[in-house]
Amino acid sequence: MLLQNRLGHTFKDATLLQQALTHRSHSTLHNERLEFLGDSILNCVVASLLFDRYTKIDEGDLSRVRANLVKQQSLYEIAQRLELSQFLRLGEGELKSGGFRRPSILADTLEALFGAIFLDAGFDAARDVIRALYIPILDTVDPKTLGKDAKTLLQEYLQGKKIALPQYNVVATHGAAHNQEFEIECLVPKLDIQVFGNGGSRRAGEQAAAKLALEAVQKAFVKAPSAPRKAKPRTAQLKLSGIATIQPDAPAAAPEVAPDDAVKPAAPAKDKVLVEVAAAKAPAKAHVPAANGSAEMAAPSKAGSQAAETVAAAAPTPAAAPSNATPHTTSKSKTA
């Protein structure tokens, strides 16, 4: 009854509970078939939990998290919380060898209990029991790191900080050939970190060194927070002839003059010369007969007179006529 209270389920068929707690070393009616059934139900319920809880995680990460939640070590830890070892039915050999403390036996028995609950009350009852056991675990785990080994976590952390990957070197090997222990050095040169890990294989030694290096890297970043950014001087942007230039802070610019009030630039001297030349070349006005029959000459403009005087001065002077020359006259005969 105590175990049923901890599970949150009371069995209608007590024989299913007894079978789920029986190891194969005890009798022929043991829990291995119930274990097979419970393993499938556990995977289904945990997959559904993760699917509903982590909506932004892709299939690969969901599979990784599920695999770590249903593995032997996780089941063993849940069985220890339930104190399942005191309810096991083991043979004499397993009792003497400490089978009630063996992680594999405890994990298999827990899966058998899930299968027994399914047969006793259906899928919903088994789902409720599994959810109650796993939700406290999901509240404490990080799905981004759960199931990743130390080398992977260290690599991802350094890449996030834009630091080169760590270096692993075999420093020494100890022990006989069939039972060697590897001493591995892990280096993070940029942070001046050097740690050593030991393991029964090179891979195990690298994992041990990576775990120590990750702790050292995280401590280094906690002790040395990033420096605050320096404030950049404010700049003013001026536009000169369509080209934008950046200048340091300057006093406020004078108000712009409206287009109507702007002073028009004086005409260049070249334009004035062209006007005078054009006036000089213009022909003089012809005689215009007046109304009284007399001929009047239009007064030339001042500019035209000056131009004409300039041309006349430059022209050659004609030879003077002889003084004794008699002018030729024509007389008209009077009519009667």
Order of alpha helices (4+ residues) and beta strands (2+ residues): alpha-alpha-alpha-alpha-alpha-alpha-alpha-alpha-alpha-beta-beta-beta-alpha-beta-beta-alpha-beta-beta-alpha
